[in-house]
Amino acid sequence: GDHGDLHILGYTVSLHDALAFWGVELDSWALSLPERYAGPLRTGEQPVLGRVVRGRLLLDLRCVPVEADEAVRAAVLRVPGDD
């Protein structure tokens, strides 16, 4: 399939403590995929969870250990393309 609509984004994640009403910002990296990847990745053999923002599925790579990189890559490539 065609996986040409894939991007790496640098961004800041804001974590909010509901009890203290203060936030912490962490630098992160995300793999940005079309929203249609969300369902197949969540329900795949090895589920991969991300969040959908403005029509894009963001996979926060800060949360993925290096030894899991290949499993995430394989899961993304298993999602059928648009062709």
N, C-alpha and C positions, 0 to 999 in steps of 0.2 A: 504494500500500500504506500501511498504518498504521505510522508510525515514532514513535509516542507514547512509547515506553519508552527514551528517550534522555536522558542526564544529563551535565552537566559536573562533574567532581570536582576539587577541589584536594587534592594529596597530596604526599608526600615520596618520592623515589626514592633507594634506598640502592645505591651502587656499591661493590663490594668488590674490592680488589686481592689476588688469591690469594697473591702472593709476599710482600707486606708485612703481610698480615693486619690491614689497617685499612680502614675504610670512609669514604666521603664521601657526604653527603646533599645532594640538590639539590631545590629546590622545583619543582613541575611542575603541569601541568594535563592532564587526560585526558578524552576523550570516552568515556563509559561506555555500551555497547550490550549487548543480549542476546547471549549466547554464540553463538547461531545465525548471527550476522553474520560470525564468524571465517572460515569456509570460503569463502563467496562473495567476501569481500573479498580473501582471499589468492589466489584463483584468477581474479580479475576481469581485465578488459582492462588496467587499470593497478593492479597489486597494491597493497593497503594492508595492512601488517602491524601487528599489535598483540599484546597478551598477554592470556590468559584468567586471571582471578583470581576465585574464588568464583562461578563461573557468569556472569561479566560479561566482555565484551571491552573492554579498555582501549586506546584509541588515544592515545599520549602526544603531545600537541600541542607539547611543547617541541622535539620532533624534526622538526616539520613547518615548512618555511619558509613565510612569508606567501603567497608566490606560488603555493604548492601547495594552499592552503585550498580553493579551488573544486574542484579535482580530487578531494580527499578527500570533500568534501560530495557531489559528484555520484556517487562510488562508493558511499557509504552509501545514498543515495536510490535507487540501482539495485537494491539488495537487496530482493527481494519481501517485503512485509509479511505479517502473519498473516491478513489478511482474504481 
